[in-house]
Amino acid sequence: MSGNRTFTMIKPDGVENGHAGKILDKILGAGFKVIALKYTRLSREQAGKFYEVHKERPFYGELVDYMTSGPIYAAILEKNNAVAAFRELIGATDPAQAAEGTIRKLYAESKAKNAVHGSDSDENALIEGNFFFNAFERH
C-alpha cells in the first residue's frame, strides 16, 4: 500500500536562484498539502549523514559540498500516493531528460544542481522526514 506522505527539499540552487516560492506554488497547485516546512542550512555533518547511503560513490564529497553551500527548505507533503505523485511532479534527475512542465525541467540547472529532492520510496520518505522533523507519522 502506498503512503500519503513524502519528503522534499528545495536544494541550495533552487533557493539561491529565487525559485523556492515558484516551486512551492507548483507543489500546492498539484494538490499537495504542506504538513511541515523548515528553512535551514545543513552542516557538513548533517549533509554527510543525510546522504550517507552514497558515501562510497565518487560524487559523495561534491554532493555534501553542494548541499552545505546555502540554505534549503525541507518539507513533508501529503497527498494520496504521495511518493509516486511527487516523483512525477519533479521529473527526471537530469533536467534535460525531465518532462515538460516538471519542476526540474523548469528550475534545475543540471543533473547535479537539480533544484529539488524527492523521496524515492515510502520507507525513505519516513527516514528523511524524521531526519528533519522527528514527527513524520504514517496515516
Secondary structure, 3 states (H helix, E strand, C coil): CCCCEEEEEECHHHHHCCCHHHHHHHHHHCCCEEEEEEEECCCHHHHHHHCHHHCCCCCHHHHHHHHCCCCEEEEEEECCCHHHHHHHHHCCCCCCCCCCCCHHHHHCCCCCCCCEEECCCHHHHHHHHHHHHCCCCCC
